[in-house]
Amino acid sequence: MVSRPIPASLGVQGYFFRYEKHFVYWKRLGNGGIGIVTGLHERMHQIERFREDFGQS
């Protein structure tokens, strides 16, 4: 699976990829690791969940 950057217009930094009917969002952690931020079904309202899950309400 290939990850793509989350569009800058959404105001969060990270990456996402699609798996079947879900989107998985992740970001690089300060210690060099990778953290899964959230996994959302394609029907969920994604823009608001991005901001909530990335702590940028």
C-alpha positions as CSV (number, residue, x, y, z in Angstrom):
1,M,0.0,0.0,0.0
2,V,1.2,3.5,-0.9
3,S,0.6,6.3,1.6
4,R,-0.1,9.8,0.5
5,P,0.3,13.1,2.4
6,I,-2.9,14.5,3.9
7,P,-3.8,17.6,1.9
8,A,-2.4,20.7,3.5
9,S,-5.7,22.4,3.1
10,L,-7.0,20.2,5.9
11,G,-4.6,21.7,8.4
12,V,-3.1,18.5,9.7
13,Q,0.2,16.8,9.0
14,G,0.4,13.1,8.3
15,Y,-0.3,10.5,5.7
16,F,-3.1,8.1,4.8
17,F,-3.8,5.0,2.7
18,R,-6.9,3.2,1.7
19,Y,-7.6,-0.4,2.7
20,E,-10.8,-1.8,1.2
21,K,-13.5,0.6,2.5
22,H,-11.4,2.2,5.2
23,F,-8.9,5.0,5.3
24,V,-5.9,4.6,7.7
25,Y,-4.3,7.9,8.9
26,W,-0.8,7.9,10.4
27,K,2.0,10.3,11.3
28,R,5.7,10.2,12.3
29,L,6.3,10.5,16.0
30,G,9.0,12.6,17.6
31,N,11.0,9.5,18.5
32,G,11.2,8.4,14.9
33,G,8.4,5.8,15.1
34,I,5.1,5.7,13.3
35,G,1.8,6.2,15.1
36,I,-1.6,5.2,13.7
37,V,-3.9,8.2,14.3
38,T,-7.2,6.7,13.2
39,G,-9.0,4.3,10.9
40,L,-12.2,5.5,9.3
41,H,-14.8,3.9,7.2
42,E,-15.3,5.6,3.9
43,R,-18.8,6.9,5.0
44,M,-17.6,8.7,8.1
45,H,-17.2,12.5,7.9
46,Q,-13.5,12.7,7.5
47,I,-12.5,16.4,7.8
48,E,-13.9,16.8,11.3
49,R,-12.4,13.5,12.4
50,F,-9.0,14.5,11.0
51,R,-9.0,17.5,13.2
52,E,-10.2,15.6,16.3
53,D,-7.8,12.7,15.9
54,F,-4.8,14.9,15.2
55,G,-5.7,17.1,18.2
56,Q,-6.4,20.2,16.1
57,S,-10.1,20.9,16.9
